[in-house]
Each structure stands twice: as structure tokens, then as C-alpha cells.
Amino acid sequence: MLKRIDRYILQRYVSTFLFTALLFSLIAAAIDLSEKLTKFIKNDLDFVEILNRYYLHFFPYINGLLWPLYALISVIFFTSRLAYNSEIISMFNAGMSFRRLLRPYMIGATVFALGHLMGNHYFIPLANKARLDFEYQYIWTTNDKGQTNDLHLFLKPGEKIFINFYRKADSSMIDVRLEKYNGQQLTSILKARSARWMGATRSWRLRSYEIRELDSLGGEHLVTGMGEELDTLLNIEPADFVQYVDQKDMMTTPELSRYIDKLRSRGAGNTRKFEIERHRRTADPFTILILTIIGVAVASRKVRGGMGLHLAIGIGVGAIYIFLSRFSTTFAMNQSLSPLLGVWIPNIIFAGISYILAGRAQQ
């Protein structure tokens, strides 16, 4: 059961955290609005549309990024006040240990971490999809980085396609070659001068095609359709040629895992950033727990500089964490580290720091 002191600390933690989140969200929204206001005016967007289609989805995005820092700032802010008013000294003098003091903090941090975990894996990606769709429609209209030239893809085991050029304007492919294998044996080659996506039937209409069937004895059967059309099903669609820089942020974790498997099955080698994103969504919530311990250990001491010194230390810790996180992620992107280790290294290091600080907090 929670005692009165637990409820007191937990209430202060939650209220300070929510106030910090609201304050930083409004500041971030104001800065973002100042950057995009010209585009909003140019596209003749009214306030209600901007609010409903963009900023209601912007707030989950910015909070998903900053929740660990909110936890650190909140803990330092109100714990420093407790220390300044000698309330923490009174708790220690009454026989309370630092571990016992941490209990309400860790309860609050666990609640926030679980909410952040659920948000990272499901709710924030859904909000990001709506937000980024709006941005790609009105703000960043040329952000599609999908490859369109000299594409080599595995559609499924034993089936490989080469596309000389894909034209996004009308969803058509130029100079297509489809090869089918049985083990190491080439069994079929299909060539077409062009192929157009037929959305109604979700098939591709080939034009000026040639089909060459090969058997294990060296024989072959040739079918030509110069100037003719043929509808066929291929395990590829126009969405596979679209790739945005922030595409990983638009997918829930199950969708992200399926997308990674799909890229691997097609022989694509650019899955690393998606793997890093998948691990980051689990690692970030644990950061809330670690930074909460660090914040309590730092701010529970009554020092001459008071709250100002504690906040300065907290901001410094947050800056170091962000720098270390970006540093290790860069190594993971360059294949110097595995995605899992690259994402978790900052948490491992700061977990060690939190253990040392917690051990010395009551000395």
C-alpha cells in the first residue's frame, strides 16, 4: 500500500511531469509553426484543418521524443525544492533509506515508461502517419527517395525481377525482366518492353512481351507477343517504389517487422535503419527509469547552488545522453556495431552511472 509520503511524492512527480510536457509541447509547436507558416498560407490552409490534421498528431510525436528528458527535468525540479526545504533531510533523519525514497519515484517512472512503450510501438506511429502524410502533401512535396533506376529485387524465393526504370507518374515499368529458378536451375525468363499497374485488379499489364520456358534437358519453349498485352500478377506494387526519409516512423512495430522481413526477402541491404528504429522503441522507455534514478540522486542533496545548479546538472546529463545516443546510433548505421547494441549502449552506460550515484546518495 502507498503511504502518505508516497502519494505526496507521486502526486508531485506526475503533476510536474505533465506541466513540463505541456510547456515543452507548446514551445515546440510555436517553433514548428514559425517554420511552416509560409507553407500553410501558400496552400490556403485554415486554422481548423491545420490543428486537426497536423498539430493534434504533432504533439504525440514531440512527446515521444522528449519523454525521458521530461522525466529527468521533472524529478530534478520538484526534488530540488524538497531538498531546499529540508524535507528530504527530515526523511533521512527519520530513518528512511534512499532506496525507500525511490519507491514512489519508480512507481511514477514505471507508469510513464509503460505509456511510452505502448506509444512508441503503436500509437505514436499512427499519429506520425497522419502528420507526415500532411507534411508530404503540403510542406515537403519532394521527399520521396524511392529508387527508380536499375532495380534488382527478389519477389519471392526463386523469383527475381530486373526493372530498368520505374515511372511514378503513371505507375509503369520500362524494360522488365522476370527470372524464375528451381534451386540453381533457371526455368523461365519473361521480358516485357513495359508494364503498367492495373489498380482495379491489382495486376500488371505487360506490353510487347516474350516468355522463354527452359527445361532441365536444355530444351526451351518460346512465346512472343510483340505489340500485344498480357495481364499477370507480380509480388510488387507501386507502394514498393515509394520511400520517405521518415518512413520508419509511420509504421507500427508489427508493420515495421514485416517490412524488414520483406526487404530481406528481396535482397535489399538497407534494413539497418529500420532495425535501429525497432530497438529504439523499446530502449527509450527504459531511459525514463534510469534518468529518474539519476535525477533523484542528484537533486536530493541540499547544495549551495540550489535548484539552479541541479537543473544545470540535469540539462548537462540530458545533453550527454543525447550525444552518446546519436554517437552510438551512427556507429550502428555504419555497421561498426549491431543495431541492438548501438541502441542500448547509452542505457547500459547510464544505468551504471545511476547505480553509482544511488549508492552514494545518502552518504
N, C-alpha and C positions, 0 to 999 in steps of 0.2 A: 504494500500500500504506500501511496505517496504521502509523506508528511508535509506539514505546513511549509517548511523551508524548501522542500522540493517543488511544491506548487508555486511558491513565490519566485524561485529562480526560473522555473519552466515558463511561467507567465511572462517574465521579463524577457527571456530569450525569444519566445515566439513573437511578442509584440514588437521588439526591436528588430527582429529579422524581417517581419512584414513591412515595417516602416522603411527599413533600408531598401528592400526590394521595390517598394512603391517609388521611393525617391530616385533611385538609380534608373528605374524604368522610364520615369517621366523625363529625366535628363537625357537618356539615350534616345527617346522618341523625339525630343526637341532638336537634338543634334542631327538625327536622321532626317527630320522634316526640313531643316535648313538646307541639307544637301540635295534633297529631291523636290523641293518646292517648285523649281523652274519646270521640271518634267511634269509635275501634276498640273500646273497651269497650262502648259503647252498642250496636254492631252484633254483639257477641259473636263477634269475630274472634280466632282463636287465633294464636300466635306463628308457626307454620309457614306458615299462609296469608298472614299479613302479609309475612313475609320473601319467600316465593316469588312472590306476586302483585304485591307493591308495591316492596319495597326492593331486590330484585335488578334492578328496572328503574329505580329512583330513582338508583342510582349512575351509570349511563351518562348520565343527564340532567344531574346536577350537575357531572360531569366535563366534559361537552360545553360547559357554560357557562364553566368556570373554567380550562380547559387553558392558554390564553395567559398567565393570571396565574401558574399553576403554573410555567410555563417561566421567567418573569421572576424569581419568588422563588427558584426552584432555582438559577438561574445566579448570582444575586447572593449567595446563601448560601454556596455552595462556592467561588466565585471570590474572594469577600472573604477566606475563610480562606487561599486560596493567596496572596493579596496580603499578608495579615497575616504569613504565614510567610516572606515574601520570595521565594517560589517564582517568581512572575511576574517580579519584578525580575531574578532569575537567568536566566530565559528571554530577556528582552530584552538583558541583558548578553552572552548567548551569541550574539547576532546574530539572534534570532528577531524577525520583524516582527509587528505587531498583526494584520495580515491572515493571517499563518501561524498565529497563536494562535487565530484564529477558526475554523480549519478543522474541528477536532473538534466544536466547539460547533454549527456549522452542519450537520454531518452528523447529530448528535443531534436538532437542531431540525427538520431535514427529515423525519426518520423520524416524529417526533411530529406534524408538520404533515400528513403523508400519512395517518397514522392518524386524525387529527382530521377530515380532509377526507372520508375514507370513512365515518367515524362520522356526521358531520353529514348526509350525503346519504342514507344507507341505514340504518345500524344503530341510531343514536340515535332516529330517528322510530319505528322498530318498537318499541323499548323504551318510548318515550313513549306509544304507543298502548295498550300493556298497563297502564302506570302510570295514565294518565288515565282509561281505562275503569274501573279500580278506584276512582279518586277520584270519578268521576261516579256510581258505584253506591253508595258508602258515605259519602263526605265532602261533596262539592259536588253535591247531588242536584238543584239548581235552576239549573244553569249553562247550560242550553240557551237561546241567544239567537236562535234561528231566527225569522224573521218569519212571522207567520201571518195578517195582515190586509192586504187591498188589495194583492195581489201582481200585478205585471205582468212577464211573462217571455217571452223568445223561446225556444221549444223547439228550433227549428232554423230555417235560412233560409226565410223565407216562412211561418212558423207562430208565432203569438203567442197567449198564454193570459192571461186575467184570472181571478183567484180572489178572491172576496170574503172568505172565511175558510177557514182550514185547521185542522181539529181533530186534534191529535196523539194524543189518547186512543184513537181508533179509526181513524186514518189515512183521514179522509174530508174532502172539499172541499165547501163550500157556495157556491152561485151561481157556476157556472163558465161562462166564455165563451171559445171557441176560434175564432180567426180565421185563415184561410189566404189567402195572397196569391200572385199570379203577377206578379212585378215590382211595379208600383204598383196593380195591379188586385185588388180584393177578390173572391175566388172562392167562399168558403164561410164560413158562420157556424154554429157549434154552440153551443147553450145547454143547460145542464142545471141542475136545481134542486139536485142533489147528485151526488157521485161518490165511490165507496168503493174503496180499494185491495184488489185480489184477489191476495194473495201467491202463491198456487199457480200462477196463470197469468201473474203479473206484468202485469196489465192493470187498467183502471179500469172499474167498473160504474156507468154513468150511470143516473140515475132522473129521470123527467119531463123528457125532452129534446126539443129542437127543432133540426132541421137545415135550413138555408136555403142552397141552391146558387144561385150567380149566374153568368150568362154575360156575355160582352162586349157583347151587344146590349141589355142591360137586362132580359132575362128572368130568371125565378127558378123554382126548384122547392123546394117546402116539404114536409118530412116531420116529423110531430109524433108524439110518444109520451108523452102525458100519463099519468102513473101507471105507465108501462111502464119496463123496464130494457133497457140495451144495453151490452155489453162492448166496449171499444175500447182500443187501445194508444196511450199518450201518452209522449213522451220526458221523463218526470218520474216520480219515485218518492219514497216517504216520507223517504228519507235526504237528499233535497234541501231539506227543510224543517228540518233539524237543523243548528245551527251553534253550536259552542262557542267560547269566547274563545281557547282553546289549540288549536283545530282544525288550524291550520297546522303545529303541532309533531308531529302524529300521522301526517303523510303523508311518504313518501319523496319525494325530489326529482322523479322521473318522475311520481308521483301528484300532486304539487303543481303541476307544469307543466300536466298535463291538467286539473286543477281550475281553474286560472287561465283556460285556453282555454275551458273550459265556462262559466265566469261571463261572460267576454267575449261569447261567442256568444249568451248570454241577455240581454245588455244590462245586466248588473249593473255598478255603478260602484265596488264595494268590493273591488277586487282589489289595492289598493296594499300592504296589509299582507302579503299573500301574496307579492308580488313582492319586497318588502324581505327577507322570510324566505329566499327562494330565493337572493338575492345574499349575504345574511349567511353562509350555509352555506359559501360559497367564500371570503369575505373573512376570516373568523375564523382559519382555519389559517395564512394568511399573516401574521397578527399574531404568531404564535409566532416566526417568523423575525425579525421586526422587533424584538420585545421581547428576544429573545436577544442581538442585537447591542447594544441599549441596556444590557442588564444587564452584559454583559462590559465595555463601555466605562466604565460607572460603577464597577463593583466591582474592576476590575484596578488601580486606583490605591490605594496604601497611604496612608491618611489617619489623622489623629489619632483620629477617632471610631470607626474600625474597622468591624466588621460591623454594629453598631447603626446607624451613620449610613448605611451602604449599604442596609440593609433599609428604613430610613425613606424614603430616596430612592426605592427600588423601589416601596414601597407608595404613595408620592405619585404616581409615574409611572402606576401602575396605576389609581389613583383618577381622575387626569386623563383617562386613556384612556377609562374607563367613562363619565365625564361627557360627554366630547366625542362618544362614540358615541351616547349617548342623545339628546344635543342635535341632532346631525345627523339621526338617525332621526326625531325629532319633526318637523323641517323637511320631511323626505321624506314623512311621513304627511300633512302639511298641504299637500302639492303645491307647496311652495316649492323643492324640489329633486327631481330624478329619483331613483327608488329606487336605481339603480346608484350614482350619485354620493353619495347620502346615506349609503350603507353603507360606501363606500370612502374617504370623506374622512378619517376618523381614521387609516387606514393610510397614506394619502398624506402627511399631516402628520407622523406619527411615523416614516415612512421617511426624510423629510428630516432629522428630529432625529437619527435613528440614523446617518445619513451624516455629519453634522457631528461628533457625538460620536466616531465611529470615526476620523475624520480627525485629531482632537485627542488621541486616547487615549494615544499613545506620546510626546507632546511633553513 
